[in-house]
Structure formats: structure tokens, C-alpha cells
Amino acid sequence: MKIGVLALQGAFIEHERMLQRLGADVFEIRQPDDICSMDGLVLPGGESTTQLKLLTDLDMLLSVRKLIAGGLPVFGTCAGLILLAKKVEGENFDRISTMNITVRRNAYGRQTGSFFTEDTFAGIDGKIPMTFIRAPYIEQAGEGAEVLATVGGHIVASRQANQLVTAFHPELNADTRVHAYFLDMVKNA
């Protein structure tokens, strides 16, 4: 499997390492020419505003949106979740906007509100580690968006067809099960 990782900003290297551990062929997307034939795409955590600006300035936003809308499997963590959301509370501007979810940015507060927990994730046996860093959460999963995990009554993971999002950073722990879940999505696409 050939997986592209958006490498404009954020925790892209950690995703690359996790996917390589699982046997995926990984490459970085830094400019429009890097968008080529791939089986899946990862949008990492980081600063969603910066990533959106770079996607727009580098003229990649529409290409990425078209690929995802066309069925390319995508996995967005934290900032990637925000980029994929159709609605972000208090904001009304263009993003990738392909997933029918409403998101609250920095929902747990500033950096000092970051935390670690373990909880269940639909389709994965046992509890998984969840690291939240200035994390969003999903206020509402709309039509077609399945809730995969909640923490403290808030939705922190969802799937809609070919799209998977987590508010937490599975790439920052040794557990590979969430990335394996994504690679299974890619295999079945």
C-alpha cells in the first residue's frame, strides 16, 4: 500500500514511522507535484490554520478535496480532523470540508489542558491509548458519520465511508491498532 502523508506542518514524521512499522510504503506530500497515485492519505495533527493556509497557498486544497470526495481513504488526526470537518464552531471559511461532522476547536483548553487516557474504540478490541494535545472534539456526527470513540461524553473518533478522524494522536504512542484500522480501510476501499 502506498500512503501519502501531508508533510507541510505538524506530526507527520510520527505517522510515517507508525505506517512503516505496519509495512506501508509511505511518502511525503509537500507540493502539488507530490500528489500522485496513492492508496490512502494521512492529514496529521498540528496547526490546522497553518496547514489550511499552506494547502491554499500551494494550490493543493482543491486537489486533495477532489481525491477524498472521489473515494481516496483519508485519516485525519487533531488538525486533520478540523480540516476534514464540514463545520467548525465559530468559523465560516473553506477547508477540505468533506466529512459530515461539527467540530469544536481547542475544546479541552490550552496546552495545559492536554491529557492522556485509555478508552474503547469501535472495531478494535480492548482499550487504546489516547493522547490529547490542545485537542478538538466532535460536537455532532451528522448523517453517515459513525461514532467510533467517546471520552467524557464527547465524540473523539468518527468514520464516514472512506474518512477516519481522531481528536487524539495515536501516532504518539507505541500502539499501532488505530493505524492498522486505517490500513484495513485502505485495503477494503
N, CA, C and O of each residue as an XYZ file, in Angstrom:
756
protein
N       0.833     -1.184      0.000
C       0.000      0.000      0.000
C       0.875      1.244      0.000
O       1.888      1.314      0.696
N       0.466      2.213     -0.788
C       1.193      3.475     -0.901
C       0.374      4.553     -0.205
O      -0.727      4.888     -0.642
N       0.926      5.101      0.897
C       0.214      6.086      1.711
C       0.952      7.418      1.669
O       2.136      7.494      1.997
N       0.239      8.468      1.262
C       0.783      9.818      1.287
C       0.500     10.455      2.636
O      -0.588     10.297      3.190
N       1.481     11.175      3.162
C       1.322     11.884      4.427
C       1.560     13.367      4.147
O       2.631     13.753      3.680
N       0.557     14.191      4.436
C       0.719     15.631      4.266
C       1.831     16.101      5.197
O       1.722     15.966      6.416
N       2.903     16.653      4.623
C       4.104     16.985      5.401
C       4.391     18.480      5.347
O       5.539     18.893      5.184
N       3.349     19.284      5.484
C       3.518     20.735      5.471
C       3.838     21.280      6.855
O       4.554     22.271      6.990
N       3.303     20.626      7.887
C       3.464     21.092      9.266
C       2.862     20.023     10.161
O       1.980     19.277      9.736
N       3.331     19.947     11.391
C       2.713     19.035     12.348
C       3.459     17.723     12.522
O       4.631     17.597     12.166
N       2.738     16.737     13.087
C       3.320     15.455     13.495
C       3.319     14.429     12.368
O       2.866     13.301     12.559
N       3.818     14.808     11.203
C       3.782     13.892     10.057
C       4.813     12.774     10.166
O       4.541     11.652      9.738
N       5.980     13.049     10.724
C       7.037     12.024     10.818
C       6.581     10.860     11.693
O       6.868      9.703     11.388
N       5.876     11.162     12.773
C       5.393     10.118     13.670
C       4.396      9.204     12.954
O       4.407      7.992     13.169
N       3.540      9.771     12.110
C       2.623      8.949     11.308
C       3.408      8.080     10.325
O       3.111      6.897     10.158
N       4.397      8.667      9.687
C       5.202      7.913      8.721
C       5.833      6.693      9.386
O       5.779      5.586      8.850
N       6.425      6.901     10.544
C       7.080      5.794     11.260
C       6.079      4.701     11.642
O       6.364      3.512     11.507
N       4.908      5.118     12.119
C       3.876      4.156     12.525
C       3.424      3.324     11.319
O       3.309      2.102     11.413
N       3.171      3.985     10.202
C       2.713      3.292      8.997
C       3.802      2.370      8.441
O       3.503      1.272      7.971
N       5.054      2.808      8.493
C       6.156      1.969      8.031
C       6.302      0.726      8.899
O       6.611     -0.352      8.390
N       6.082      0.867     10.204
C       6.111     -0.297     11.105
C       5.088     -1.343     10.690
O       5.290     -2.540     10.893
N       3.978     -0.877     10.101
C       2.910     -1.773      9.669
C       3.107     -2.253      8.222
O       2.254     -2.957      7.681
N       4.219     -1.876      7.603
C       4.549     -2.369      6.268
C       4.072     -1.513      5.113
O       4.175     -1.939      3.963
N       3.551     -0.321      5.376
C       3.072      0.544      4.294
C       4.247      1.263      3.634
O       5.247      1.571      4.284
N       4.113      1.523      2.350
C       5.046      2.347      1.585
C       4.566      3.788      1.761
O       3.470      4.137      1.322
N       5.385      4.625      2.403
C       4.961      5.970      2.794
C       5.777      7.020      2.038
O       6.983      6.864      1.842
N       5.103      8.088      1.620
C       5.800      9.214      1.012
C       5.190     10.513      1.516
O       4.043     10.544      1.963
N       5.978     11.593      1.439
C       5.533     12.891      1.927
C       4.935     13.733      0.811
O       5.399     13.707     -0.329
N       3.903     14.474      1.163
C       3.282     15.425      0.245
C       3.625     16.819      0.749
O       3.189     17.235      1.823
N       4.423     17.541     -0.056
C       4.870     18.885      0.308
C       4.511     19.932     -0.746
O       4.513     21.129     -0.462
N       4.205     19.482     -1.951
C       3.886     20.398     -3.045
C       2.946     19.690     -4.019
O       2.786     18.471     -3.949
N       2.326     20.440     -4.923
C       1.338     19.827     -5.827
C       1.866     18.630     -6.619
O       1.127     17.675     -6.856
N       3.127     18.672     -7.027
C       3.689     17.558     -7.804
C       3.787     16.269     -6.998
O       3.923     15.190     -7.575
N       3.719     16.368     -5.668
C       3.782     15.180     -4.817
C       2.458     14.434     -4.776
O       2.407     13.272     -4.372
N       1.388     15.100     -5.191
C       0.074     14.460     -5.197
C       0.009     13.574     -6.434
O      -0.174     14.042     -7.558
N       0.166     12.289     -6.186
C       0.202     11.332     -7.283
C      -0.672     10.144     -6.899
O      -1.477     10.215     -5.971
N      -0.498      9.076     -7.619
C      -1.262      7.871     -7.335
C      -0.911      7.351     -5.940
O       0.251      7.088     -5.630
N      -1.947      7.209     -5.108
C      -1.747      6.694     -3.754
C      -2.989      5.920     -3.361
O      -4.062      6.086     -3.942
N      -2.815      5.068     -2.359
C      -3.931      4.258     -1.866
C      -4.632      4.897     -0.679
O      -5.785      4.573     -0.395
N      -3.944      5.810      0.025
C      -4.514      6.463      1.195
C      -3.732      7.716      1.519
O      -2.617      7.919      1.038
N      -4.343      8.561      2.353
C      -3.759      9.852      2.703
C      -3.911     10.074      4.201
O      -4.948      9.748      4.779
N      -2.865     10.635      4.839
C      -2.925     10.994      6.248
C      -2.760     12.507      6.378
O      -1.835     13.101      5.824
N      -3.692     13.117      7.132
C      -3.616     14.541      7.475
C      -3.263     14.602      8.957
O      -4.104     14.287      9.799
N      -2.027     15.005      9.297
C      -1.555     14.916     10.683
C      -2.090     16.019     11.574
O      -2.695     16.991     11.121
N      -1.840     15.828     12.875
C      -2.104     16.885     13.834
C      -1.081     17.993     13.661
O      -0.061     17.822     12.992
N      -1.367     19.116     14.267
C      -0.507     20.292     14.168
C      -1.379     21.524     14.285
O      -2.299     21.566     15.102
N      -1.099     22.507     13.487
C      -1.877     23.751     13.465
C      -2.762     23.751     12.223
O      -2.270     23.943     11.111
N      -4.054     23.538     12.404
C      -4.964     23.435     11.254
C      -4.994     24.716     10.431
O      -5.110     24.655      9.207
N      -4.893     25.874     11.076
C      -4.916     27.144     10.345
C      -3.694     27.256      9.438
O      -3.808     27.687      8.291
N      -2.537     26.873      9.945
C      -1.307     26.904      9.150
C      -1.392     25.902      8.004
O      -1.046     26.226      6.868
N      -1.851     24.690      8.296
C      -1.960     23.682      7.246
C      -2.936     24.123      6.158
O      -2.668     23.932      4.972
N      -4.057     24.707      6.553
C      -5.035     25.189      5.582
C      -4.443     26.298      4.721
O      -4.632     26.306      3.505
N      -3.728     27.233      5.342
C      -3.105     28.321      4.584
C      -2.110     27.763      3.571
O      -2.086     28.190      2.417
N      -1.291     26.811      4.003
C      -0.298     26.233      3.095
C      -0.966     25.434      1.976
O      -0.550     25.522      0.821
N      -1.996     24.658      2.309
C      -2.729     23.924      1.266
C      -3.301     24.884      0.227
O      -3.275     24.604     -0.971
N      -3.816     26.016      0.698
C      -4.394     27.016     -0.201
C      -3.300     27.709     -1.006
O      -3.386     27.790     -2.232
N      -2.266     28.211     -0.319
C      -1.179     28.937     -0.995
C      -0.444     28.073     -2.007
O      -0.002     28.566     -3.044
N      -0.312     26.791     -1.711
C       0.390     25.873     -2.620
C      -0.543     25.279     -3.675
O      -0.136     24.421     -4.459
N      -1.785     25.736     -3.691
C      -2.789     25.307     -4.669
C      -3.013     23.784     -4.628
O      -3.068     23.118     -5.662
N      -3.140     23.255     -3.393
C      -3.381     21.822     -3.228
C      -4.737     21.516     -2.604
O      -5.168     20.363     -2.621
N      -5.418     22.512     -2.056
C      -6.661     22.279     -1.334
C      -7.713     21.597     -2.203
O      -8.298     20.593     -1.797
N      -7.951     22.127     -3.379
C      -8.995     21.551     -4.242
C      -8.617     20.155     -4.734
O      -9.481     19.287     -4.859
N      -7.342     19.936     -5.013
C      -6.891     18.606     -5.459
C      -7.119     17.564     -4.374
O      -7.602     16.466     -4.649
N      -6.765     17.915     -3.132
C      -6.943     16.991     -2.010
C      -8.430     16.731     -1.788
O      -8.836     15.584     -1.601
N      -9.242     17.784     -1.807
C     -10.688     17.631     -1.625
C     -11.277     16.707     -2.710
O     -12.091     15.833     -2.413
N     -10.862     16.909     -3.939
C     -11.374     16.097     -5.049
C     -10.999     14.620     -4.883
O     -11.823     13.741     -5.134
N      -9.776     14.347     -4.467
C      -9.346     12.956     -4.258
C     -10.182     12.281     -3.168
O     -10.625     11.144     -3.331
N     -10.393     12.993     -2.055
C     -11.159     12.422     -0.944
C     -12.617     12.224     -1.348
O     -13.208     11.179     -1.074
N     -13.191     13.232     -2.000
C     -14.583     13.122     -2.466
C     -14.729     11.988     -3.483
O     -15.803     11.401     -3.619
N     -13.649     11.689     -4.191
C     -13.655     10.611     -5.172
C     -13.448      9.230     -4.566
O     -13.466      8.226     -5.278
N     -13.251      9.179     -3.244
C     -13.150      7.881     -2.579
C     -11.806      7.541     -1.986
O     -11.667      6.472     -1.391
N     -10.791      8.409     -2.119
C      -9.484      8.111     -1.537
C      -9.614      8.020     -0.020
O     -10.092      8.969      0.601
N      -9.206      6.911      0.598
C      -9.248      6.817      2.056
C      -8.322      7.855      2.699
O      -7.193      8.060      2.255
N      -8.825      8.503      3.753
C      -8.062      9.536      4.438
C      -8.204      9.351      5.937
O      -9.262      8.960      6.431
N      -7.119      9.639      6.658
C      -7.090      9.566      8.114
C      -6.601     10.912      8.622
O      -5.460     11.294      8.365
N      -7.459     11.638      9.345
C      -7.100     12.930      9.901
C      -7.057     12.887     11.410
O      -8.025     12.479     12.052
N      -5.926     13.310     11.991
C      -5.814     13.376     13.446
C      -5.741     14.830     13.881
O      -5.009     15.624     13.290
N      -6.493     15.178     14.907
C      -6.485     16.501     15.531
C      -6.684     17.605     14.489
O      -7.826     17.870     14.113
N      -5.636     18.252     14.012
C      -5.786     19.287     12.984
C      -6.387     18.703     11.710
O      -7.176     19.364     11.035
N      -6.017     17.467     11.381
C      -6.585     16.806     10.203
C      -8.085     16.625     10.333
O      -8.814     16.743      9.348
N      -8.555     16.339     11.545
C      -9.992     16.244     11.823
C     -10.659     17.587     11.529
O     -11.718     17.632     10.903
N     -10.045     18.676     11.977
C     -10.598     20.011     11.742
C     -10.649     20.315     10.245
O     -11.638     20.867      9.764
N      -9.604     19.966      9.510
C      -9.565     20.219      8.067
C     -10.665     19.465      7.321
O     -11.210     19.973      6.341
N     -10.995     18.254      7.781
C     -11.999     17.440      7.100
C     -13.431     17.818      7.474
O     -14.357     17.510      6.724
N     -13.630     18.471      8.603
C     -14.975     18.790      9.090
C     -15.701     19.767      8.168
O     -15.119     20.734      7.676
N     -16.991     19.491      7.948
C     -17.811     20.430      7.177
C     -18.116     21.682      7.976
O     -18.329     22.751      7.404
N     -18.138     21.554      9.316
C     -18.452     22.717     10.142
C     -17.545     22.739     11.363
O     -17.353     21.723     12.032
N     -16.987     23.923     11.644
C     -16.198     24.150     12.845
C     -16.860     25.313     13.574
O     -17.043     26.390     13.007
N     -17.212     25.088     14.821
C     -17.927     26.117     15.584
C     -17.164     27.431     15.593
O     -15.961     27.466     15.851
N     -17.894     28.525     15.302
C     -17.309     29.857     15.325
C     -16.496     30.217     14.104
O     -15.917     31.302     14.054
N     -16.435     29.342     13.119
C     -15.665     29.617     11.898
C     -16.546     29.366     10.681
O     -17.355     28.439     10.650
N     -16.363     30.205      9.699
C     -17.148     30.051      8.477
C     -16.250     30.314      7.265
O     -16.417     31.307      6.556
N     -15.299     29.408      7.043
C     -14.466     29.531      5.859
C     -14.157     28.158      5.294
O     -14.391     27.133      5.933
N     -13.632     28.162      4.093
C     -13.413     26.951      3.321
C     -12.261     26.125      3.879
O     -11.188     26.655      4.170
N     -12.492     24.830      4.026
C     -11.486     23.838      4.400
C     -11.624     22.697      3.382
O     -12.226     22.877      2.323
N     -11.077     21.546      3.700
C     -11.318     20.383      2.840
C     -12.802     20.047      2.901
O     -13.421     19.765      1.875
N     -13.377     20.076      4.108
C     -14.838     20.045      4.324
C     -15.566     18.892      3.637
O     -16.571     19.113      2.960
N     -15.076     17.677      3.802
C     -15.710     16.521      3.161
C     -16.435     15.604      4.135
O     -17.136     14.686      3.710
N     -16.278     15.835      5.435
C     -16.872     14.930      6.422
C     -17.998     15.622      7.177
O     -17.858     16.765      7.613
N     -19.103     14.924      7.326
C     -20.324     15.488      7.901
C     -20.265     15.508      9.429
O     -21.028     14.820     10.107
N     -19.335     16.320      9.952
C     -19.179     16.472     11.395
C     -19.073     17.956     11.741
O     -18.647     18.777     10.929
N     -19.478     18.273     12.980
C     -19.312     19.612     13.538
C     -18.287     19.511     14.653
O     -18.415     18.673     15.545
N     -17.265     20.364     14.605
C     -16.116     20.258     15.493
C     -15.968     21.512     16.358
O     -16.267     22.625     15.924
N     -15.508     21.308     17.568
C     -15.135     22.413     18.460
C     -13.621     22.390     18.593
O     -13.052     21.413     19.081
N     -12.966     23.467     18.159
C     -11.500     23.583     18.239
C     -11.052     23.773     19.683
O     -11.797     24.312     20.502
N      -9.842     23.333     19.992
C      -9.241     23.527     21.327
C     -10.269     23.293     22.430
O     -10.345     24.054     23.395
N     -11.038     22.258     22.280
C     -12.181     22.007     23.163
C     -11.779     21.726     24.602
O     -12.559     21.968     25.523
N     -10.580     21.224     24.801
C     -10.126     20.896     26.151
C      -9.245     21.998     26.745
O      -8.646     21.817     27.805
N      -9.170     23.132     26.059
C      -8.385     24.254     26.557
C      -7.010     24.322     25.925
O      -6.734     23.684     24.910
N      -6.166     25.104     26.547
C      -4.812     25.342     26.038
C      -3.907     24.133     26.273
O      -4.368     23.066     26.680
N      -2.627     24.315     26.014
C      -1.640     23.245     26.154
C      -1.728     22.569     27.527
O      -1.567     21.353     27.631
N      -1.981     23.346     28.567
C      -2.057     22.775     29.911
C      -3.267     21.862     30.081
O      -3.325     21.083     31.032
N      -4.235     21.952     29.167
C      -5.398     21.071     29.203
C      -5.173     19.765     28.470
O      -6.093     18.955     28.354
N      -3.967     19.547     27.973
C      -3.642     18.300     27.282
C      -3.641     17.154     28.283
O      -3.333     17.343     29.460
N      -3.990     15.955     27.802
C      -4.067     14.820     28.717
C      -3.947     13.491     27.975
O      -4.009     13.438     26.747
N      -3.775     12.433     28.741
C      -3.680     11.069     28.228
C      -4.742     10.224     28.926
O      -4.983     10.376     30.124
N      -5.369      9.336     28.165
C      -6.301      8.376     28.746
C      -6.279      7.117     27.880
O      -5.621      7.074     26.841
N      -6.998      6.111     28.321
C      -7.218      4.907     27.518
C      -8.705      4.652     27.500
O      -9.376      4.767     28.525
N      -9.228      4.302     26.321
C     -10.651      4.047     26.216
C     -10.906      3.134     25.022
O      -9.989      2.786     24.279
N     -12.163      2.757     24.855
C     -12.536      1.838     23.781
C     -12.709      2.577     22.455
O     -12.947      3.784     22.409
N     -12.578      1.803     21.383
C     -12.666      2.304     20.017
C     -13.388      1.220     19.221
O     -12.892      0.098     19.123
N     -14.544      1.535     18.656
C     -15.337      0.541     17.931
C     -14.502     -0.131     16.843
O     -13.827      0.534     16.058
N     -14.562     -1.446     16.815
C     -13.825     -2.204     15.812
C     -12.427     -2.612     16.245
O     -11.730     -3.311     15.510
N     -12.008     -2.180     17.436
C     -10.694     -2.549     17.971
C     -10.926     -3.157     19.351
O     -11.607     -2.567     20.189
N     -10.360     -4.331     19.580
C     -10.510     -4.998     20.877
C      -9.709     -4.291     21.959
O      -8.590     -3.838     21.722
N     -10.293     -4.201     23.148
C      -9.612     -3.613     24.300
C      -9.548     -2.101     24.217
O     -10.042     -1.483     23.274
N      -8.930     -1.528     25.227
C      -8.773     -0.072     25.263
C      -7.516      0.330     24.498
O      -6.539     -0.416     24.434
N      -7.569      1.537     23.915
C      -6.409      2.061     23.199
C      -5.910      3.327     23.897
O      -6.695      4.041     24.521
N      -4.608      3.606     23.795
C      -4.080      4.842     24.367
C      -4.503      6.042     23.524
O      -4.506      5.987     22.294
N      -4.863      7.133     24.213
C      -5.313      8.347     23.534
C      -4.598      9.546     24.146
O      -4.789      9.861     25.321
N      -3.774     10.209     23.342
C      -3.068     11.406     23.770
C      -3.741     12.616     23.135
O      -3.817     12.724     21.911
N      -4.228     13.524     23.978
C      -4.922     14.727     23.522
C      -4.034     15.940     23.776
O      -3.622     16.185     24.910
N      -3.736     16.706     22.712
C      -2.908     17.904     22.823
C      -3.671     19.066     22.195
O      -3.853     19.112     20.978
N      -4.115     20.004     23.032
C      -4.931     21.132     22.562
C      -5.994     20.621     21.590
O      -6.206     21.195     20.523
N      -6.634     19.566     21.968
C      -7.473     18.782     21.059
C      -8.856     19.368     20.839
O      -9.427     20.024     21.711
N      -9.379     19.111     19.641
C     -10.790     19.380     19.378
C     -11.613     18.190     19.848
O     -11.054     17.182     20.279
N     -12.911     18.296     19.771
C     -13.770     17.128     19.804
C     -14.920     17.373     18.846
O     -15.142     18.494     18.388
N     -15.642     16.314     18.554
C     -16.738     16.388     17.598
C     -18.018     16.672     18.369
O     -18.458     15.866     19.188
N     -18.600     17.815     18.097
C     -19.869     18.202     18.733
C     -21.021     17.356     18.206
O     -21.913     16.953     18.953
N     -20.980     17.098     16.904
C     -22.075     16.358     16.277
C     -21.546     15.547     15.101
O     -20.810     16.058     14.257
N     -21.932     14.285     15.062
C     -21.647     13.432     13.910
C     -22.937     13.386     13.091
O     -23.941     12.827     13.532
N     -22.902     13.969     11.917
C     -24.088     14.068     11.076
C     -24.354     12.801     10.290
O     -23.772     11.749     10.555
N     -25.237     12.918      9.325
C     -25.664     11.781      8.514
C     -24.463     11.072      7.884
O     -23.626     11.700      7.236
N     -24.395      9.778      8.081
C     -23.340      8.961      7.505
C     -22.077      8.874      8.340
O     -21.210      8.048      8.055
N     -21.951      9.707      9.363
C     -20.753      9.699     10.208
C     -21.012      8.827     11.435
O     -21.901      9.108     12.239
N     -20.228      7.782     11.558
C     -20.359      6.818     12.656
C     -19.437      7.209     13.819
O     -18.271      7.537     13.600
N     -19.943      7.176     15.019
C     -19.135      7.455     16.214
C     -18.344      6.197     16.558
O     -18.918      5.121     16.722
N     -17.023      6.337     16.667
C     -16.145      5.207     16.987
C     -15.629      5.238     18.417
O     -15.346      4.191     19.000
N     -15.504      6.447     18.990
C     -14.990      6.560     20.359
C     -15.488      7.846     21.002
O     -15.642      8.879     20.352
N     -15.734      7.742     22.315
C     -16.087      8.920     23.106
C     -15.231      8.918     24.368
O     -14.834      7.865     24.868
N     -14.960     10.111     24.865
C     -14.247     10.286     26.125
C     -14.969     11.389     26.883
O     -15.135     12.496     26.371
N     -15.394     11.087     28.093
C     -16.080     12.080     28.900
C     -17.344     12.612     28.256
O     -17.712     13.768     28.465
N     -18.009     11.779     27.475
C     -19.240     12.194     26.824
C     -19.045     12.945     25.519
O     -20.024     13.361     24.897
N     -17.795     13.129     25.088
C     -17.515     13.837     23.839
C     -17.021     12.853     22.781
O     -16.278     11.920     23.083
N     -17.440     13.073     21.552
C     -17.009     12.221     20.433
C     -15.567     12.575     20.083
O     -15.251     13.737     19.826
N     -14.691     11.564     20.074
C     -13.279     11.807     19.781
C     -12.765     10.989     18.591
O     -11.598     11.104     18.217
N     -13.632     10.168     17.999
C     -13.264      9.443     16.778
C     -14.525      9.144     15.995
O     -15.570      8.820     16.560
N     -14.406      9.262     14.670
C     -15.554      9.030     13.804
C     -15.079      8.519     12.453
O     -13.931      8.705     12.051
N     -16.008      7.870     11.775
C     -15.731      7.385     10.424
C     -16.941      7.676      9.542
O     -18.085      7.473      9.949
N     -16.673      8.147      8.349
C     -17.709      8.344      7.341
C     -17.167      7.795      6.030
O     -16.294      8.401      5.410
N     -17.682      6.653      5.613
C     -17.243      5.986      4.374
C     -15.723      5.834      4.383
O     -15.185      5.067      5.181
N     -15.024      6.557      3.505
C     -13.573      6.432      3.346
C     -12.785      7.361      4.271
O     -11.563      7.453      4.151
N     -13.462      8.047      5.187
C     -12.793      9.028      6.040
C     -12.792      8.591      7.509
O     -13.820      8.183      8.049
N     -11.626      8.683      8.139
C     -11.450      8.348      9.545
C     -10.818      9.552     10.227
O      -9.856     10.123      9.715
N     -11.359      9.944     11.390
C     -10.769     11.049     12.141
C     -10.672     10.696     13.619
O     -11.510      9.977     14.165
N      -9.619     11.226     14.252
C      -9.478     11.126     15.699
C      -9.074     12.496     16.233
O      -8.289     13.211     15.610
N      -9.621     12.851     17.395
C      -9.232     14.091     18.065
C      -7.913     13.904     18.803
O      -7.249     14.879     19.155
N      -7.540     12.669     19.032
C      -6.301     12.344     19.744
C      -5.217     11.943     18.752
O      -5.463     11.837     17.550
N      -4.016     11.723     19.277
C      -2.831     11.437     18.460
C      -2.378      9.988     18.649
O      -1.543      9.728     19.516
N      -2.896      9.042     17.872
C      -2.442      7.660     18.023
C      -0.988      7.460     17.591
O      -0.351      6.480     17.978
N      -0.473      8.380     16.800
C       0.909      8.273     16.324
C       1.932      8.553     17.419
O       3.119      8.284     17.238
N       1.485      9.093     18.558
C       2.408      9.439     19.642
C       2.550      8.333     20.689
O       3.222      8.520     21.703
N       1.920      7.187     20.443
C       2.017      6.040     21.342
C       2.556      4.849     20.558
O       2.603      4.893     19.329
N       2.955      3.806     21.238
C       3.523      2.619     20.576
C       2.447      1.724     19.953
O       2.761      0.889     19.105
N       1.208      1.885     20.354
C       0.108      1.036     19.904
C      -0.230      1.351     18.437
O      -0.532      2.495     18.097
N      -0.179      0.342     17.587
C      -0.392      0.541     16.149
C      -1.831      0.261     15.692
O      -2.115      0.342     14.497
N      -2.731     -0.063     16.606
C      -4.048     -0.559     16.198
C      -4.908      0.446     15.441
O      -5.657      0.042     14.551
N      -4.833      1.728     15.753
C      -5.653      2.701     15.018
C      -5.118      2.852     13.594
O      -5.899      2.942     12.647
N      -3.813      2.880     13.437
C      -3.238      2.945     12.093
C      -3.539      1.659     11.309
O      -3.785      1.713     10.104
N      -3.521      0.519     11.982
C      -3.885     -0.741     11.323
C      -5.345     -0.705     10.880
O      -5.679     -1.211      9.809
N      -6.219     -0.108     11.698
C      -7.633      0.064     11.343
C      -7.728      0.869     10.046
O      -8.491      0.519      9.146
N      -6.941      1.961      9.956
C      -6.948      2.769      8.742
C      -6.440      1.970      7.544
O      -7.031      2.028      6.465
N      -5.356      1.227      7.725
C      -4.833      0.440      6.605
C      -5.830     -0.619      6.151
O      -5.883     -0.941      4.964
N      -6.624     -1.169      7.075
C      -7.705     -2.084      6.689
C      -8.751     -1.358      5.848
O      -9.273     -1.927      4.889
N      -9.064     -0.107      6.194
C      -9.968      0.702      5.375
C      -9.403      0.845      3.958
O     -10.125      0.704      2.972
N      -8.110      1.125      3.877
C      -7.455      1.306      2.590
C      -7.545      0.009      1.765
O      -7.868      0.040      0.578
N      -7.253     -1.127      2.414
C      -7.302     -2.415      1.725
C      -8.694     -2.711      1.173
O      -8.839     -3.273      0.088
N      -9.712     -2.323      1.936
C     -11.089     -2.626      1.551
C     -11.728     -1.579      0.650
O     -12.876     -1.734      0.234
N     -10.999     -0.525      0.350
C     -11.570      0.555     -0.488
C     -11.647      0.144     -1.943
O     -12.099      0.923     -2.782
